[in-house]
Each structure stands twice: as C-alpha cells, then as structure tokens.
Amino acid sequence: MEDLTKSNVSAVANIMDALKSKDEAKIKEAYDKWQQEILDRVVKKFEDIDDSTDRSILASRGIRQLTKKERTFYNKWIEAAKSDHPKDAVADLLPSVEVTIIEDVFNELKQEHPLLKKIKFKYVKYLTKVLVHGENAKSYLWGKVTSQITSQIEADISEIDFSQNKLSCYAILALDMLDLGPEFLDTYYREVLKDAIAEGSEYGIVLGNGKDMPVGLNRDIHKGVSFNSETGYPEKEAIKVKSFTPKNYGELVAKIAKTEKGNSRVIKDLTMICNPVDYLTKIMPATTTMVDGRYINDIFPIPTEVIQVNCMTEGKAILFLPHLYYAGIGHSKNGNIDYSDEFKFLEDARTYKTKMFMGGIAKDNNVALLLDISELEEFYTVVKAEVTGKVQTEEATI
C-alpha cells in the first residue's frame, strides 16, 4: 500500500492549518481535498475492476485480500448503506470485525510513522484503564513483611484512563462507490483510518494537553503541577539552545538522565522531534559537517535520532526518551460504525464515524525537554593548534 506519509503530507498539513485558523470555510475546503485525494488514489487502483475480476489481479495491484468474515462485514456495510433505512442498518454492523481492522491498521502505522514506531505504543482492545509501572517501580523489597512493603511497591504505579479520550475518525463515502465492492471499501476505509489515527496520535503524543486527549511530551507533569479543567496541563518552560556543542548538549541530556525523584537512569534511544521546516533551516545546519569531501547529517555529541512531525510548533523541539512514554489505543466493546447524512462535505455522500480511545503520558516530567531552537546556530568545529608553546584556539564555520 502506498506510503501515506509521502502521498498525503500536503493534504494533512492543510487540514492542520485550517483547524488552527478555526475558519469553517477553510476546514471544509481542506477536508474536501483530503477526502478527494484518498478517493482518487483508491479508485485508480480499482479501475476496470468489478466483482467478477480474478482476485489474483487484485493482489497484483497491492489490494489486500479479505478473510471470509471481513468480506461478510463489508457486504453488510454495502447492503446497509443502500437500504431505505441506512441509519438503523449500519448500527447493527459487527463491531468485532471493525476492531480487528483497526488493530491491523495500527500495526501498519507503526512501520510507516517513525514516531509511532519509537513510542511504547500498545493496542489495548477493550480496556479503558491500564496500570503503568513508573521508572523506579519495583516488584520486590527487602525487609520485614509489613503493610509498608505493599505501599512502597504501589507508590510508583500509575493508572491511565482511556475512557474520556475519544479519537473520532470520519470516512466520507460517495454513494456510487459502493458498487466497487468489499475490497474497495476495505482499502478506502483503511487509508482514511491510517491518516486519522496517525495524525491524531502524533498530535496527542507531542502536544496533547491531557484534557480529553493524551498528555503530550511538551507538557509539564511534575508532581504537584496544577491541572486546569479547561486547558489541561501547562506547557513546559522551553530551554533556549543556541548550539549542540558537546558541553551544551551533555548538559541537556544530563537533565533527562535523572528521574524526577533524582534517581539516575541509563540514556538510550535518545530522540528529537522537530517541525520539517525547522529541520531544514535549524537542526540540519546545526548537525551537518563535511568529511572527505561529502556532507554527513545529524551529527550529535550523543547519538540522537531526529524525527520530523508536522504538528510540532515551529521554533521548538522536543528531546526525549521514547521508551519511557506509554501510549495505548483501544476501542469501545460495543462500538459500531456511526452513520450520518447531515455531516458531509461532498455531494451524494454519506459520512461514517468510528470512535477509538487513546491515552498516553510520560513516566515522569524529566523524560522530555522542550527546547527553544529559534536561535540555533549552524555547526562549528573547534581547531586547537600549538603556536610558540601556547595553545591557540581557532573557530571555523563548516
């Protein structure tokens, strides 16, 4: 299947910009374009294909083959959509198959989106609450057998509640597309879900305020922080960074190398999130040098992987340990596909909505640093030369 991170970047970016503007006309236009691009891409795969077409031809075009249960599910969906009372018919669709489809889509996303692959993401199915061990939680304790043991073991265990965090995904389906059959519906539905889950998940993980959404890496969650019932957790105070010299970068990472309680932890899989524009204009110039006549990118004093994310605020970056952010996505146990003829942007189209639960939070406040990179300088090398018995330092810009 075509990589959505490449084929749909502009459309998704337009939606993000439109939502920020809160202009209904711009939002409508952005969604129209996004849905039309997906429809055009999927329809192109199904040109000259009908129900009588050999399935080997479908497979050769990269179209996923359905199981018997999935085929039954989509045929019921098509039948329901064509009925005189589609709202009632759609409500009776099998939720178990839909959940399986969402789980498959989620597993594909982890391979296509670097951030989702990095995060300790779990598909929790029907669970709405999950217990998470803190960085220093222990399942053992030396000492006398008393109630204090239980209290100390449980002290670093937290609970993530998914029930209030609903991620809604909309699929607007042109009515004449129903005749293309189950494989078309499956392909279209999966691509819409992939876009919605990917963008929704990344936004929640990076910028979520914790109010009816995950707690983002840019949020201040230190013990005792004030949670606002309207705006959620406050944003971290950004640390001004002007260079990635070993000394400066080491001091930054040292802040992550200790838990909020002051315990040391090993630094591994260090990751930086930035906006694509900032990568090209700030991060790349600050981490690129020339060796033997060719440029080498992303050079940090401590190995760091840079991930570009559309929703990241320009002028800022996040440095964090991805294995210490826990996130999960689930589904209502009786969550069917909802149907509406009222919410639509395309003529002769019906809107279908599926709801998922999503939650996430870092193990502690020191897992991530919010950086102000607005004045980040380009890469410099320092050359030390021995001159008449004294050390002379020269700086040269690469």
C-alpha positions in Angstrom: 0.0 0.0 0.0 1.3 3.5 -0.9 3.0 5.2 2.0 0.6 7.9 3.3 3.4 9.8 4.9 4.6 10.7 1.4 1.4 10.8 -0.6 -0.8 12.7 1.7 1.5 15.1 3.6 0.3 18.3 1.9 -3.4 17.5 2.4 -2.9 16.7 6.1 -0.8 19.8 6.6 -3.6 21.9 5.0 -6.1 20.3 7.5 -3.8 21.1 10.4 -3.5 24.8 9.3 -7.3 25.0 8.7 -8.1 23.7 12.1 -5.7 26.2 13.8 -7.4 29.0 11.9 -10.9 27.9 13.1 -12.2 29.1 9.8 -15.1 26.8 8.8 -14.8 27.5 5.1 -11.0 26.6 5.2 -11.7 23.5 7.2 -14.4 22.4 4.7 -12.1 23.0 1.8 -9.2 21.2 3.5 -11.3 18.1 4.3 -12.8 18.1 0.8 -9.3 18.0 -0.7 -8.1 15.3 1.7 -11.1 13.0 1.1 -10.9 13.6 -2.7 -7.2 12.7 -2.8 -7.9 9.4 -0.9 -10.8 8.6 -3.2 -8.9 9.3 -6.3 -5.9 7.2 -5.2 -8.1 4.3 -4.2 -10.3 4.5 -7.3 -7.2 4.4 -9.5 -6.3 1.0 -8.0 -9.8 -0.3 -8.9 -10.0 0.9 -12.5 -11.5 -1.8 -14.7 -12.2 -4.0 -11.6 -15.6 -5.4 -10.7 -16.8 -8.3 -8.6 -16.1 -10.8 -11.3 -12.4 -9.9 -11.5 -10.0 -12.6 -10.6 -8.6 -12.0 -7.1 -5.1 -12.6 -8.3 -5.4 -9.3 -10.3 -6.5 -7.5 -7.1 -3.4 -8.9 -5.4 -1.1 -7.8 -8.2 -2.3 -4.3 -7.7 -1.4 -4.4 -4.0 -5.0 -4.7 -2.8 -5.4 -6.6 0.4 -7.3 -9.9 0.2 -10.2 -10.2 2.7 -11.0 -13.0 5.0 -14.4 -14.6 4.8 -15.5 -12.7 8.0 -14.2 -9.4 6.7 -15.9 -9.9 3.3 -19.2 -10.6 5.1 -18.8 -7.5 7.2 -18.2 -5.2 4.2 -21.0 -6.7 2.2 -23.3 -6.0 5.2 -22.0 -2.4 5.2 -22.7 -2.0 1.5 -26.2 -3.6 1.9 -26.9 -1.3 4.9 -25.7 1.8 3.1 -28.1 1.1 0.1 -31.1 0.3 2.3 -34.1 2.6 2.8 -33.2 3.0 6.5 -29.4 3.0 6.4 -29.0 4.5 9.9 -30.7 1.6 11.6 -29.0 -1.0 9.4 -25.5 0.5 9.9 -25.9 0.4 13.7 -26.2 -3.4 13.5 -22.8 -4.0 11.9 -20.4 -6.4 13.5 -18.1 -4.4 15.8 -15.7 -7.3 16.3 -14.5 -7.2 12.7 -14.1 -3.4 12.8 -11.9 -3.7 15.9 -9.7 -6.3 14.1 -9.4 -3.9 11.1 -8.4 -1.0 13.4 -5.8 -3.2 15.1 -4.3 -4.2 11.7 -4.2 -0.6 10.6 -2.5 0.4 13.8 0.2 -2.2 13.4 0.9 -0.9 9.8 1.1 2.6 11.1 3.9 1.7 13.5 6.0 0.7 10.5 5.2 3.8 8.4 5.4 6.6 11.1 8.8 6.8 12.9 7.3 8.5 16.0 4.7 5.8 16.5 7.3 3.1 16.0 9.5 4.7 18.6 6.8 5.1 21.3 6.0 2.3 23.6 2.5 2.0 22.0 0.1 -0.7 22.9 -3.2 -1.8 21.3 -5.3 -2.4 24.4 -8.5 -3.6 22.7 -11.5 -3.1 25.0 -9.6 -2.0 28.1 -10.4 1.6 29.3 -7.9 1.7 32.2 -4.3 0.4 32.3 -1.8 0.3 35.2 1.7 1.5 34.3 4.8 1.0 36.4 6.9 4.1 37.0 10.6 4.2 36.1 11.6 3.0 39.5 8.7 0.8 40.5 9.9 -2.5 42.0 8.2 -5.8 42.3 10.4 -6.6 45.3 11.5 -5.1 48.5 13.9 -6.3 51.2 12.8 -6.0 54.8 10.2 -7.2 57.2 6.8 -8.4 56.0 4.6 -5.4 56.8 1.9 -3.3 55.0 4.7 -0.8 54.3 6.0 -3.2 51.6 2.8 -3.0 49.7 2.6 0.8 49.9 6.2 1.2 48.7 5.7 -1.2 45.8 2.4 0.5 44.8 3.8 4.1 45.2 5.2 4.3 41.7 2.3 2.7 39.9 0.0 5.0 37.9 -3.2 4.5 36.0 -4.0 5.7 32.5 -7.7 6.2 31.9 -8.7 5.9 28.2 -12.4 6.3 28.6 -12.6 10.1 28.3 -10.1 10.4 25.4 -12.1 9.7 22.2 -10.3 9.8 18.8 -13.0 10.1 16.2 -12.3 9.1 12.5 -14.6 10.1 9.7 -14.9 8.4 6.3 -17.0 10.2 3.7 -18.1 7.7 1.1 -19.6 8.7 -2.2 -22.7 6.6 -2.8 -21.8 5.5 -6.3 -18.5 4.0 -4.9 -20.4 1.3 -3.1 -20.7 -0.7 -6.3 -17.0 -1.3 -6.4 -17.4 -3.9 -3.7 -15.8 -5.1 -0.4 -12.2 -4.8 -1.5 -12.7 -1.2 -2.4 -14.5 -0.4 0.8 -11.8 -2.1 2.8 -8.9 -0.2 1.1 -10.6 3.2 1.4 -11.6 2.7 5.0 -8.1 1.6 6.0 -6.5 4.5 4.3 -8.8 7.0 5.9 -8.2 5.4 9.3 -4.5 5.4 8.8 -4.5 9.2 8.2 -6.8 9.9 11.0 -5.1 7.7 13.6 -1.6 8.7 12.6 -2.2 12.5 12.7 -4.4 12.2 15.8 -1.9 10.0 17.7 1.1 12.2 16.8 -0.7 15.3 17.9 -1.7 13.8 21.2 1.7 12.4 21.9 3.6 15.6 21.0 1.2 18.4 22.0 -1.8 16.9 23.8 -2.8 18.9 26.9 -4.3 15.9 28.8 -7.8 17.3 28.6 -9.9 14.6 26.8 -6.7 13.7 25.0 -3.2 12.2 25.8 -0.7 14.1 27.8 1.9 15.4 25.2 5.7 15.4 25.6 5.6 19.2 25.7 3.6 19.3 28.9 4.7 19.9 32.4 3.6 16.9 34.6 5.9 17.3 37.6 4.5 16.1 40.9 2.2 18.8 42.3 1.6 20.6 39.0 -1.7 22.4 38.7 -4.1 20.7 36.2 -6.6 23.2 34.6 -10.0 21.7 33.9 -10.3 23.7 30.7 -6.7 23.8 29.3 -5.2 20.7 30.9 -1.5 20.5 31.9 0.6 23.6 31.3 3.3 23.6 28.6 6.9 23.1 29.8 9.2 26.1 30.0 11.3 25.9 26.9 15.1 25.8 27.3 16.9 28.1 25.0 19.5 26.2 22.9 21.9 28.1 20.6 24.3 25.2 19.8 24.8 21.5 20.1 28.4 21.6 21.3 29.4 18.6 23.4 29.3 20.6 26.6 25.9 22.2 25.9 24.3 19.0 24.6 25.8 17.0 27.5 24.2 19.4 30.0 20.8 19.0 28.2 20.9 15.2 28.2 22.0 15.2 31.9 18.6 16.6 32.8 17.0 13.6 31.2 19.5 11.2 32.8 17.8 11.7 36.2 14.3 10.8 37.1 12.0 13.4 38.7 12.9 11.8 42.0 16.6 12.3 41.4 17.5 8.7 40.5 19.9 8.1 37.7 18.8 6.2 34.5 20.7 5.0 31.5 20.3 7.1 28.4 19.3 5.0 25.3 17.5 5.6 22.1 17.6 9.4 22.5 15.2 11.1 20.1 14.5 14.7 19.0 11.2 15.8 17.5 11.0 18.9 15.3 9.0 20.5 12.6 10.0 19.7 9.0 10.8 23.4 8.3 12.9 23.7 11.5 14.8 20.6 10.5 15.8 22.1 7.2 16.6 25.6 8.5 17.9 24.9 12.0 18.5 21.3 13.0 20.2 20.2 9.7 22.6 23.2 9.6 23.5 22.7 13.2 24.3 19.0 12.8 25.9 18.7 9.4 29.6 18.7 8.7 31.8 17.7 5.7 34.1 14.7 5.9 36.4 13.7 3.0 34.5 16.0 0.6 31.0 14.9 1.5 28.4 16.1 3.9 27.2 14.0 6.9 24.0 14.9 8.6 22.5 14.5 12.1 25.8 14.5 14.0 25.2 14.9 17.7 27.7 14.6 20.6 25.4 11.8 21.9 23.7 9.6 19.2 20.3 11.1 18.6 17.6 10.2 16.1 15.7 13.2 14.6 12.0 12.7 13.7 10.1 15.3 11.7 6.5 15.7 12.8 4.0 18.1 11.0 2.2 19.2 14.2 5.4 20.3 16.1 5.5 24.0 16.8 8.0 25.9 14.7 10.9 27.3 16.6 10.7 24.5 19.2 11.9 20.9 19.5 11.5 18.1 22.0 14.3 15.9 23.3 13.1 12.7 24.9 13.4 9.0 25.7 10.7 7.3 23.7 10.7 4.0 25.6 9.6 6.0 28.7 6.4 7.3 27.1 3.5 4.9 27.4 0.6 5.2 25.0 -2.3 3.0 24.1 -5.2 2.9 21.7 -8.4 0.9 22.2 -12.0 0.6 21.1 -15.4 0.5 22.7 -16.6 -3.1 23.3 -19.9 -2.3 21.6 -18.5 0.4 19.3 -20.2 0.2 15.9 -19.7 2.5 12.9 -22.0 5.6 13.2 -23.7 6.9 10.2 -25.0 10.4 9.2 -26.3 12.1 6.1 -26.1 15.5 7.8 -22.3 15.9 8.3 -20.9 15.8 4.8 -18.6 17.9 2.6 -19.1 16.1 -0.7 -22.5 15.9 -2.5 -24.2 12.5 -2.8 -22.0 11.2 0.1 -22.6 9.7 3.5 -20.4 10.2 6.5 -19.3 7.2 8.7 -17.6 7.7 12.0 -15.8 5.3 14.2 -14.6 6.2 17.7 -11.5 4.9 19.5 -10.0 5.5 22.9 -6.5 6.8 23.3 -4.3 7.7 26.2 -0.7 8.4 26.9 1.7 10.0 29.3 5.5 10.1 30.1 6.8 8.1 33.0 7.9 11.3 34.7 8.4 15.0 33.9 12.1 14.5 33.1 11.5 12.1 30.3 11.2 15.0 27.8 12.7 18.5 27.4 11.1 21.3 25.5 13.7 23.2 23.6 13.7 26.7 22.1 15.7 26.4 18.9 14.7 29.7 17.3 18.3 30.9 17.6 20.1 27.7 17.0 23.5 28.3 15.3 25.0 26.4 12.4 27.7 23.7 13.0 31.1 24.9 14.1 34.3 22.9 14.5 37.0 23.9 17.1 40.6 23.5 16.0 43.4 23.8 18.5 46.9 24.4 17.3 50.2 24.7 19.2 51.8 28.1 18.5 55.1 29.1 20.1 54.5 26.9 23.1 51.0 28.3 23.7 47.6 26.9 22.7 45.8 29.0 20.2 42.1 28.3 19.5 40.6 29.0 16.1 37.0 28.6 15.1 36.0 27.7 11.6 32.5 27.5 10.3 31.8 24.4 8.3 
